[in-house]
Amino acid sequence: MKAGIHPEYRQVVFQDTSTGFKFLSGSTKYSEETIEWEDGNSYPLIRVEISSDSHPHYTGKQKHAAADGRIDRFRKKYGLKS
């Protein structure tokens, strides 16, 4: 690796803004805002809109659209009964 061209890799805290869930991870993201973590150290804080704590795929609150066939859509469009 060339010196001086890579961003600094360090530990940062990511916080889900919708649920308040926080987790510590390694990243090159930069933030002026800091937070004290459970281990007593201060880390940069990165706020994210969605994480595994709020994403529908991971929470099981995912909505599934009914996959109607062509005939069912035609009948529904023109108000026909089966």
Secondary structure, DSSP 8 states (H G I E B T S, - for coil): --TTSS---EEEEEEETTT--EEEEEE----S-EEE-TTS-EEEEEEES--TTT-HHHHT---------HHHHHHHHHT---
